[in-house]
Amino acid sequence: PSWTPAPTRSTAGSQAISPMRELAELEALLLAAHARGDRAALVACYSEAGDLLEFAGQIDAACFVRTQAYVLALEAGDRATAARMYAVLVRHGREG
């Protein structure tokens, strides 16, 4: 997927991190997780991508990837993550 550049964010104890760089790293992890069929890793990566995209102000893209995390969490029986993703989707008017 292609996302537009976003501002950087600071993390404790490190230099400024570009959400775009983090998304590129997550994309590689997502591809590897898909290849392994690792649902738990997919849920974690999609959830983190949603956080980064929301931070970057890209709510539609954030909700798209969080929907992926939500569906995969449901399929994996991860009720806690599914509930968290659902709550965020509701907050942004995507579910309800």
Sequence and secondary structure as in RCSB ss.txt:
>XXXX:A:sequence
PSWTPAPTRSTAGSQAISPMRELAELEALLLAAHARGDRAALVACYSEAGDLLEFAGQIDAACFVRTQAYVLALE
AGDRATAARMYAVLVRHGREG
>XXXX:A:secstr
        B  TTS  B HHHHHHHHHHHHHHHHHHT HHHHHHHHHHHHHHHHHTT HHHHHHHHHHHHHHHHH
HT HHHHHHHHHHHHHTTS  
